[in-house]
C-alpha cells in the first residue's frame, strides 16, 4: 500500500510539472565605451537573458567572442554562480577589452582604411558570438548568443 501511494505521489508530481524551458538571450544593452586608443577598446555592457520558467534558474557560465568583419578582437569567459529570477528578464553585466591591432594584422593598407572609416563615423559594428550555460539541478541548457550592435564612441 505504501509503495502504491508513493508511486502515485511521484507520478502526480512529475505529470504536474512542466518541463523547463531554455532561457533566451534577448539583447545586449547599455553599451558604454570606457576607453578607445589606436590599439585597444574597453567597454561594458549588459547581456539581457529572459527566463520564461516559473522557477529561478542558475547561470553557470558565459563565453563570448567579439568580432569585427569576422576578425576576433577579444574573448570573455566568466564562470558564474548567479540566480536568474523566474518569469523575468535578467541583466548580466559584462566587461570587455578588445585588441584593435588584430584588425590590421598583415594588412596595413586595409587597416588604415578601416581605422579612418571607424574614427570618421565615430562608431564600430561589433558581433557578440558565444553561449551561456544555465539550468536547474541536473537540467542544463547551452544558450546561444549571436548579437550585432553598432557602438558609438
N, C-alpha and C positions, 0 to 999 in steps of 0.2 A: 504494500500500500504506500509506504514511504517513497519507494522508487518511482511509482506512478505519479505521485504528487510532485516530486522533484522534477521529473521529466516534463510534466505539464507546465510547471512554472518556467522552466528553461525554454520550452517551446514558445510560450506566450511572450516571454521577454525577447526572444530572437525575432519572432514574427512582428512584434510591435515596434521594433527599432528599424528605422530607415538606414540604408547603407550610407556611409559617409561620402560626401561629395568632394571632389577635388577642388581646392581653392583656385582662384583665378587672379592672375596679375592684370590689373586694370590699367595702370598708368604709371608714369614717373612724373612727379610734380615737384614744385618748389626748388627748381634747379638754381643754385647760387654759385657763380664763379668767384672763387676766393682769390685766385692768382693766375695771371697769364704772362708768360715770358716767351721768348722765341724757342725755348727748349721744353717747357712743361706747362701744364694747366692743372690747377687744383679746383675741385668743385664738390659740393654737397648736393644731395637730392633726397627725395622720399619715394620709395618704391611702394605703390599702393596695391595691396592684396585684399581681395574680397573673400570672406569665409561665409558661405551660404548655409553652413551647418547649424543645427540648434545647440551644438556644444562647441566650446572653445577648442582650438587646435594648437599644437605645439609647433613652432617654427624652429627647425633644427639647423639649417644652413642656407647660405646664399652664395652663388658663384656667378660672376658676370665678367664678360669680356666687353670692352668698349672699343668700337671700331669707327674709323672714318674711311670711306671708299674701300671697304673690305680690308683695311690695314688695322691690325690690333695695336692700340695705343696703350692699353693698360688692362689689368685684371683686378678683380676684387673677390676675395674669398673670405667669408666670415662663418665661423661656427657659432651658432646661437642657441640660447635657451630662453625663448620668448613665447609668451602665450598670446594667441590671436583670439579676440573676443568672438562669441557666436553671432551669426547673422549680421555681420558688420564689415566695413572696410577697416583695414589695418595699415598704418603707415610705418614702414621700416626705413629709418634714416641710414643713408649710405654716404661714404666719403671716398672720393676717387682722386687719383693722381695719374695724369696722362703724360706719356713721353712723346712730345710732339716731334722729336728728332727722328722717330720711326717713319714719319711722313715722307722724308726726303732721303732716306737711306738708299744710296745707289742711284738716285735720280735728282741731281741738284737743280736742273732746269725745271723739272716738274714741281719740285718743292718750292722754288721761287714763285711759280705761278699759283700754287695752292696757298702759299703764305700771303701773297698780295691779295688774292681773292678773299681769304679769310679775314685779313685785317682791314680791307676796304669795306666789306659788308659788316664787319664787327659781329659776325656770327659764324657758327660752325654746326654742321649736321652730324650728330652722334647716334650710333646704333648701340643699344644695350642688348646683349645676347647672352643667354645662360639659363640658369634654373634656380629654383628654391626647393627645399625639401621641407615638407610639413605633414603633420598627421596626428594621430592619437594612438597611444599604446603600440600595438604591432602593425596598425594600418598606417602606412607611409605613402605619400604622394611625391612624385617629382614633377614640379610645375614649371613649364617652360616660360622664359622671359624673352620677348623679342619686341622691343620698343625703339622707335626712332624719334629723336627730338632735335629741333633747331634751337641751339643755345646762343643767346645774345650775351655779349660781354663788352 
